[in-house]
C-alpha cells in the first residue's frame, strides 16, 4: 500500500513539473514541432521533456510492481 502511495505522489510531482516545463516560456524553445492552438505549440525542446517524463513514469511503474524481499521467520531472506 505504501509503495503505491509513494508511486502516485512521485508520479503526480513528475507530471506537475513536466506540465510547468512544457507550458512555460524559456530562452531556447526551439522550432515549433506541432501546433496545439493558435498561440501555443509543441517545441523541439518539449520533446525531451516528454521523453524524460515517459522514462520516469515507466521507472515508477517498474519499481511499484517489483517484488520486494521478505524476511522469513527464522531470519533467512526469501523471495
Secondary structure, 3 states (H helix, E strand, C coil): CHHHHHHHHHHHHHHHHHHHHHHCCCCCCCCEEEECCCCCEEEHHHHHHHHHHHHHHHHHHHHHHCCCCEECCCCCEEC
